[in-house]
Amino acid sequence: MERKQQQNDEMQRRVKELQHQVDELKELVNTLLSVIVEEPDGVHSGAAPTIPGQGMMEVCM
């Protein structure tokens, strides 16, 4: 019975550790996405620059 309790405690500790890592990774991803979508002038409109003579149909990010 004591062994089961130790395993349960270890699993709960591991889940908390993994949740902390997930939270840190979410923050990193949000930061990276902010940097990626930031336009050169610093405006965060999210609009991709248009290239004259080319449609945006085949552009993929």
KOLFI-309004 format. One record per residue (C-alpha): x negated, y, z. Coordinates in pm, whole numbers, padded with zeros to 5 digits, always signed. Layout:
BEGIN
XYZ/...
***
This chain:
BEGIN
+00000+00000+00000/-00282+00237+00086/-00447+00167-00250/-00126+00267-00432/-00115+00593-00237/-00478+00666-00332/-00403+00597-00698/-00098+00822-00681/-00299+01102-00519/-00574+01064-00779/-00319+01075-01062/-00159+01390-00921/-00501+01554-00889/-00584+01460-01249/-00249+01594-01376/-00312+01927-01200/-00661+01943-01349/-00527+01870-01698/-00252+02132-01657/-00517+02388-01562/-00716+02298-01876/-00403+02328-02091/-00331+02673-01947/-00688+02785-02021/-00665+02651-02377/-00333+02828-02434/-00494+03155-02327/-00789+03093-02561/-00560+03009-02854/-00354+03324-02796/-00672+03533-02786/-00802+03374-03106/-00470+03425-03283/-00470+03790-03179/-00816+03832-03328/-00720+03651-03648/-00406+03857-03716/-00565+04189-03622/-00605+04405-03926/-00927+04601-03992/-00770+04927-03872/-00673+04763-03541/-00299+04763-03613/-00119+04441-03525/+00156+04451-03784/+00105+04090-03890/+00137+04189-04255/-00119+04029-04483/-00297+04262-04724/-00166+04248-05078/-00397+04194-05371/-00293+04378-05688/-00201+04144-05971/-00172+03837-05750/+00139+03703-05586/+00136+03596-05224/+00317+03274-05313/+00002+03059-05314/-00167+03220-05013/-00182+03001-04706/-00328+03063-04362/
***
